[in-house]
Amino acid sequence: MLYRVLVLICRKEPSNVVLYARVPCAGQKTDPENQLDYLKDFAAVRCARGEKKAGGYSLVELLVLVGISFFVLAMAFPASKSGLLHQMLFMTARQLAQDIRTCQQENMSTYGQVFEIIFDVTKDRYYLVSGLNTHKKVVLPASVDLVWAVFPGGEKALRFTSSGSPLPGGGTITLMSRTSNSFCYVIVAPVTGRVRISTTPPASWYDG
């Protein structure tokens, strides 16, 4: 069946609507004027729909959307803040563990010079020193508390032999988050000097 294509352009600001209609030539509405009237009415409806759709959101819809966004943010903010503070605790523990390993490596590689880490639990900080020289000073973040750092004999400093063994022995440094009251432990093995991080205290605490 042959088709004739009628093209009707409805010029309606702010946009133009172009309507294409394929009308059969045989047996159906052979009068072009009737076809054009029908297409004009149809195009007017489409233009009206296009204007209504282009109108955007109403003020009420925008206010509802903003209200929902604020509600979601208010619910998510405490959880995200707690997660960041918890992450800060473990980042501090990892930094401390790395500094202890650095102290161990310096004692193993430097002849005649003793490196040690001195802990100041009152001011929540520690120092990497050798003799009278301070090589590094680390102040813990405000959200992290240096709770405990005492080694055998009541020592508050940790050093290593040239073979990597801790002096006067292994020990545990306890860190706590001030907001969530969660703990993190940096544990130094007494013989090998292996340093690890744990969320639970060492088993030796329970043996006594």
Salt bridges, closest charged atoms under 4 A:
ASP99 OD1 - LYS136 NZ 2.81
GLU116 OE1 - ARG159 NH2 2.70
ASP124 OD2 - ARG178 NH2 2.46
ASP145 OD1 - ARG178 NH2 3.66
